[in-house]
Amino acid sequence: MVVSASIVLYNTSFEELLKTVESIFYGGIDLQLFLIDNSPIEDINISDLVTDSRIKYFHNPSNPGFGAAHNIAIKKAIEIGSEYHFIINPDIYFEGDVITPMVEYMKNDVAIGMLMPQVLNVDGSVQHLPKLLPSPLSIVKRKIKKPTGIYQKFINEYELRQIPKDQIYNAPVLSGCFTLLNLDAIKQVGMYDDAFFMYFEDWDLSRRMHQKYKTIYYPKVSVVHEYESGANKSSKLFKIFINSAITYFNKWGWFFDKERVEINKRALAQFK
């Protein structure tokens, strides 16, 4: 069994990257890691990392986007015969062996196409990343957060916040910050859609995967995500977010999406 992983970089702090890489290889995990660097200029410090045969580095200054860069690694993973592939953000770190339990859980159920762990903030609180499929109104409500009472009821259901925190379940949307892919399933449903430069590419892949496979939230292990919510702080990133949202809803349907309604109903029915 071959396991692989990829991290996409863009002017990433070397110290931050090192923290992530050390977490991945904790305890001598046998894994092939692909670093896809979309930065305009290579970071010379990375040369120290790639002396490790388990790490392959590719400078990709054309910067085709987050999903497209991960696709480069996924193709290389398939070429070397990898069965399971992790998508990992460079702002992720963890203690102990998170890799093996996730792979073993997926390995024991061929119906699983994607799997994500519990994701924590630096203070230990849970990030509510598994979700129902979004509607355009979901995106608007999540941004404005008002009126408070209506928003709270909405967000509790949309982000599945009231599910017991240690429950394993099949979520229609998984976050791309730390995701395990079954590469046999990827061969069936396809990789990331290159039409998304950044944002929504993980939601799009989750939806395609969820149509044919289980997309599982697995909170038995956890990672820390130093989340910065760039789209809420940068006008440039916010424009990219809006463009990706338009791409997503043009692809799947805006206000009339019967499949979305049915998938979300089935997801919620797990908890009754």
Secondary structure by P-SEA (a helix, b strand, c coil): ccccbbbbbccccaaaaaaaaaaaaccccbbbbbbbbcccccccccccccccccbbbbbbcccccaaaaaaaaaaaaaaacccbbbbccccccccccaaaaaaaaaaacccccbbbcbbbcccccccccccccccaaaaaaaaaccaaaaaaaaaaaaacccccccbbbbbccccccbbbbaaaaaaacccccccccccaaaaaaaaaaaacccccccccbbbbbbccccccccaaaaaaaaaaaaaaaaaccccccaaaaaaaaaaaaccc
